[in-house]
Amino acid sequence: MCTPITGLELREDQTPQIPLTVIASDGTTKKYTLKIKRVDKTVEQIKAEMQQENYTSFVAGEMFYEKPNFLISLCAVIGGLVVFAVAFSSIRKAVVNPYDSEEPEFYAAPEPEEEEKDEE
């Protein structure tokens, strides 16, 4: 467990230190201090530095949408929407009936009158 950081405001020419207190599951406590080192470089300089052989990247250029957690979440959301759409259309067809069962069909052939039946 870590204590939250509150009230950190970064300003120009500032090198803040962030104190962290970590409590382990066995109850032991350790205190860490993160020292922020600001880099005064342009984007081009940073890109040139990243091209060097000894440069180590912790994220390896992986974007958030390339990570497995994002893809799993995206597939789950799309699958949920498909299930919802299928369920909605199925229930709508079963429950909503625009036709009255007691009303005769408008285009139904007229039934023969009784006089015609007697002639036969």
C-alpha positions as YAML, in Angstrom:
chain: A
units: angstrom
residues:
- id: 1
  name: MET
  ca: [0.00, 0.00, 0.00]
- id: 2
  name: CYS
  ca: [1.26, 3.46, -0.87]
- id: 3
  name: THR
  ca: [0.29, 6.84, 0.48]
- id: 4
  name: PRO
  ca: [-1.23, 9.12, -2.17]
- id: 5
  name: ILE
  ca: [0.64, 12.14, -3.46]
- id: 6
  name: THR
  ca: [-1.26, 15.38, -3.10]
- id: 7
  name: GLY
  ca: [-0.50, 18.96, -3.97]
- id: 8
  name: LEU
  ca: [2.35, 18.35, -6.42]
- id: 9
  name: GLU
  ca: [2.71, 21.28, -8.78]
- id: 10
  name: LEU
  ca: [5.49, 21.31, -11.35]
- id: 11
  name: ARG
  ca: [6.94, 24.68, -12.24]
- id: 12
  name: GLU
  ca: [9.83, 25.74, -14.38]
- id: 13
  name: ASP
  ca: [13.31, 25.20, -12.85]
- id: 14
  name: GLN
  ca: [11.82, 23.01, -10.13]
- id: 15
  name: THR
  ca: [13.22, 19.62, -9.16]
- id: 16
  name: PRO
  ca: [10.69, 18.22, -6.72]
- id: 17
  name: GLN
  ca: [11.18, 15.21, -4.50]
- id: 18
  name: ILE
  ca: [8.22, 12.89, -3.97]
- id: 19
  name: PRO
  ca: [8.23, 11.02, -0.66]
- id: 20
  name: LEU
  ca: [6.59, 7.57, -0.74]
- id: 21
  name: THR
  ca: [5.76, 5.47, 2.26]
- id: 22
  name: VAL
  ca: [5.14, 1.83, 1.40]
- id: 23
  name: ILE
  ca: [3.51, -0.60, 3.81]
- id: 24
  name: ALA
  ca: [4.06, -4.29, 3.03]
- id: 25
  name: SER
  ca: [1.52, -7.02, 3.75]
- id: 26
  name: ASP
  ca: [3.54, -8.14, 6.77]
- id: 27
  name: GLY
  ca: [3.29, -4.64, 8.29]
- id: 28
  name: THR
  ca: [6.82, -3.43, 7.59]
- id: 29
  name: THR
  ca: [7.18, 0.12, 6.39]
- id: 30
  name: LYS
  ca: [9.73, 1.52, 3.95]
- id: 31
  name: LYS
  ca: [10.19, 5.11, 2.90]
- id: 32
  name: TYR
  ca: [11.34, 6.05, -0.59]
- id: 33
  name: THR
  ca: [12.08, 9.41, -2.15]
- id: 34
  name: LEU
  ca: [11.67, 9.93, -5.88]
- id: 35
  name: LYS
  ca: [13.80, 12.72, -7.26]
- id: 36
  name: ILE
  ca: [12.50, 14.22, -10.48]
- id: 37
  name: LYS
  ca: [15.20, 15.20, -12.92]
- id: 38
  name: ARG
  ca: [14.10, 17.57, -15.62]
- id: 39
  name: VAL
  ca: [15.48, 17.24, -19.10]
- id: 40
  name: ASP
  ca: [16.10, 20.38, -21.11]
- id: 41
  name: LYS
  ca: [16.03, 18.83, -24.57]
- id: 42
  name: THR
  ca: [13.98, 19.22, -27.70]
- id: 43
  name: VAL
  ca: [11.88, 16.44, -29.18]
- id: 44
  name: GLU
  ca: [14.45, 15.94, -31.94]
- id: 45
  name: GLN
  ca: [17.24, 15.53, -29.38]
- id: 46
  name: ILE
  ca: [15.23, 12.96, -27.45]
- id: 47
  name: LYS
  ca: [14.44, 11.03, -30.65]
- id: 48
  name: ALA
  ca: [18.14, 11.02, -31.55]
- id: 49
  name: GLU
  ca: [18.99, 9.73, -28.08]
- id: 50
  name: MET
  ca: [16.38, 6.97, -28.41]
- id: 51
  name: GLN
  ca: [18.09, 5.76, -31.59]
- id: 52
  name: GLN
  ca: [21.34, 5.03, -29.77]
- id: 53
  name: GLU
  ca: [22.24, 1.37, -29.12]
- id: 54
  name: ASN
  ca: [22.60, 1.72, -25.35]
- id: 55
  name: TYR
  ca: [19.18, 3.40, -24.92]
- id: 56
  name: THR
  ca: [16.78, 1.36, -22.77]
- id: 57
  name: SER
  ca: [13.05, 1.92, -23.09]
- id: 58
  name: PHE
  ca: [10.63, 0.62, -20.50]
- id: 59
  name: VAL
  ca: [7.60, 0.77, -22.81]
- id: 60
  name: ALA
  ca: [9.29, -0.16, -26.11]
- id: 61
  name: GLY
  ca: [7.05, 2.16, -28.12]
- id: 62
  name: GLU
  ca: [3.92, 0.19, -27.28]
- id: 63
  name: MET
  ca: [0.83, 2.37, -27.49]
- id: 64
  name: PHE
  ca: [-2.09, 1.88, -25.08]
- id: 65
  name: TYR
  ca: [-4.30, 0.42, -27.82]
- id: 66
  name: GLU
  ca: [-1.65, -2.20, -28.64]
- id: 67
  name: LYS
  ca: [-1.68, -3.66, -25.13]
- id: 68
  name: PRO
  ca: [-3.56, -6.91, -24.44]
- id: 69
  name: ASN
  ca: [-5.74, -5.34, -21.73]
- id: 70
  name: PHE
  ca: [-7.10, -2.79, -24.20]
- id: 71
  name: LEU
  ca: [-7.80, -5.40, -26.87]
- id: 72
  name: ILE
  ca: [-9.56, -7.67, -24.37]
- id: 73
  name: SER
  ca: [-11.68, -4.77, -23.12]
- id: 74
  name: LEU
  ca: [-12.52, -3.67, -26.66]
- id: 75
  name: CYS
  ca: [-13.58, -7.19, -27.69]
- id: 76
  name: ALA
  ca: [-15.68, -7.53, -24.53]
- id: 77
  name: VAL
  ca: [-17.49, -4.26, -25.21]
- id: 78
  name: ILE
  ca: [-18.14, -5.14, -28.87]
- id: 79
  name: GLY
  ca: [-19.30, -8.64, -27.88]
- id: 80
  name: GLY
  ca: [-21.63, -7.17, -25.26]
- id: 81
  name: LEU
  ca: [-23.13, -4.78, -27.80]
- id: 82
  name: VAL
  ca: [-23.70, -7.64, -30.26]
- id: 83
  name: VAL
  ca: [-25.38, -9.77, -27.59]
- id: 84
  name: PHE
  ca: [-27.53, -6.82, -26.56]
- id: 85
  name: ALA
  ca: [-28.57, -6.10, -30.16]
- id: 86
  name: VAL
  ca: [-29.47, -9.75, -30.84]
- id: 87
  name: ALA
  ca: [-31.40, -10.03, -27.57]
- id: 88
  name: PHE
  ca: [-33.21, -6.75, -28.22]
- id: 89
  name: SER
  ca: [-34.29, -7.71, -31.73]
- id: 90
  name: SER
  ca: [-35.38, -11.20, -30.62]
- id: 91
  name: ILE
  ca: [-37.42, -9.90, -27.71]
- id: 92
  name: ARG
  ca: [-38.93, -7.15, -29.85]
- id: 93
  name: LYS
  ca: [-40.11, -9.68, -32.44]
- id: 94
  name: ALA
  ca: [-41.60, -11.91, -29.75]
- id: 95
  name: VAL
  ca: [-43.28, -9.20, -27.67]
- id: 96
  name: VAL
  ca: [-44.30, -6.47, -30.10]
- id: 97
  name: ASN
  ca: [-47.02, -7.56, -32.52]
- id: 98
  name: PRO
  ca: [-48.33, -4.74, -34.73]
- id: 99
  name: TYR
  ca: [-51.24, -6.84, -35.97]
- id: 100
  name: ASP
  ca: [-54.55, -7.39, -34.20]
- id: 101
  name: SER
  ca: [-55.45, -11.07, -34.22]
- id: 102
  name: GLU
  ca: [-59.19, -10.28, -34.15]
- id: 103
  name: GLU
  ca: [-59.12, -7.84, -37.07]
- id: 104
  name: PRO
  ca: [-59.75, -9.40, -40.50]
- id: 105
  name: GLU
  ca: [-57.03, -9.11, -43.07]
- id: 106
  name: PHE
  ca: [-57.42, -6.02, -45.23]
- id: 107
  name: TYR
  ca: [-56.36, -7.73, -48.44]
- id: 108
  name: ALA
  ca: [-58.02, -11.08, -47.69]
- id: 109
  name: ALA
  ca: [-60.30, -12.51, -50.34]
- id: 110
  name: PRO
  ca: [-63.95, -11.91, -49.48]
- id: 111
  name: GLU
  ca: [-65.84, -14.90, -48.20]
- id: 112
  name: PRO
  ca: [-68.59, -16.14, -50.56]
- id: 113
  name: GLU
  ca: [-72.04, -15.00, -49.59]
- id: 114
  name: GLU
  ca: [-74.68, -17.50, -48.52]
- id: 115
  name: GLU
  ca: [-76.78, -17.08, -51.68]
- id: 116
  name: GLU
  ca: [-73.90, -18.26, -53.83]
- id: 117
  name: LYS
  ca: [-73.49, -21.28, -51.60]
- id: 118
  name: ASP
  ca: [-77.20, -22.21, -51.96]
- id: 119
  name: GLU
  ca: [-77.03, -22.14, -55.75]
- id: 120
  name: GLU
  ca: [-74.45, -24.85, -55.86]
...
